[in-house]
């Protein structure tokens, strides 16, 4: 019996076929979407469907962000949007940063993979190995752990120096690459705003796939990040810079996605 | 202008009036609820309403756990259940363990406090201070940070020794008691399974309120935990032991809640 194709294999194949590392983050914000959607019966759904339809051939993955749908009381829209991505054969990362004691993480795994139908989910490692197991058991799914996040406050805990000499994010990377990864379905979140740490995580984890948020609105440096992340899988995510370009014109989202994809390709080497 | 009454003040007043530290965790699990609910149109709603009606005068707070509702695709029920608790004037902790970069945490704060109407929410500290700020800004709400969780795997990161000599959970407790707590609305999750760490967190944080999960099914030691937590607020949570007693008889949930409340009171000293 052969193992199911893993999420990261599927993403990697699609990245090669389409020549793109871009992941478009779907962060619908009613205060930012163009006026023409505001009058729709379901503005979040209408906006996200148009973004998906305008960009799916430019991306390797979509990454809907849970809180943006939850705050708009639009979780029905989230479900339909993920189903739409699946119809288009684009793998979906549900960005939900879940994590709880094991018996409860089991319910979170069902939420992400069964209720919403995501192919991968972002997870917070603070509760340790047994809290991750219910996600990891789903061997065909991707489990993308927070390692060094893109926000400045990420340093508060993640850059703490341990008695062993490492920093906390390095230790998380090490656990993720070894004892936690018996099924080979872990990836890591490493902010594109932190190229030095990204380089270090690459050294620790070999060819593990990283999700790099922070390109665009958060100011991540594309060239430095791609250089630092060389040697393994990269999923390069942009949300606000693609979703909310300066222009509200119908073609602006596609143009922004294309420019971001091309910028990434220019620096891939 | 007087400050809004804080969540922890409201809970403390109710604890004194009703002479109870008990928090009943609402973790509806379709595989465990009595047969008579399985046939209801909305089994999660019917079960939780009955639990609330049977126990509200015995508890200081209810703590619905998000994943259990999400996995059952019953978030509409979660909303109604929280509204029902509010009608009964019982404060509600939404146990959701949220946390993301600041711009996204803002949407999670709206989810917990505006969409679901919770009075407090559990939050994961791994992303640092700026990720907590959107929750903390809601000064009348409680923000209960994970410190030392009740699961064995909690040790993987939380008990790491830092270069400073402290363990990670001690450092989190310290930040929670000082620089993060400018509005006085932080509480901490410290598992009832970990009395030694609980005692240490009490030393670090003065009279801060702790949420103690792990009584009952997780094997937490009530006497040792209450002794260790002395000197500040305590919210003692039990979920499975109250929701799923050995008997399916209609009075069994109330009896289990009453026994747990009394056991806690016996050891309060």
Interface residues (C-beta under 8 A of the other chain):
Chain A: X27 X65 X67 X68 X70 X71 X73 X75 X97 X98 X99 X100 X101 X102 X104 X105 X107 X108 X110 X111 X114 X115 X124 X125 X126 X127 X128 X129 X130 X131 X132 X146 X149 X150 X151 X152 X153 X154 X155 X156 X157 X158 X160 X161 X162 X163 X164 X165 X168 X171 X172 X175 X213 X218
Chain B: X27 X65 X67 X68 X70 X71 X73 X75 X97 X98 X99 X100 X101 X102 X104 X105 X107 X108 X110 X111 X114 X115 X124 X125 X126 X127 X128 X129 X130 X131 X132 X146 X149 X150 X151 X152 X153 X154 X155 X156 X157 X158 X160 X161 X162 X163 X164 X165 X168 X171 X172 X175 X213 X218
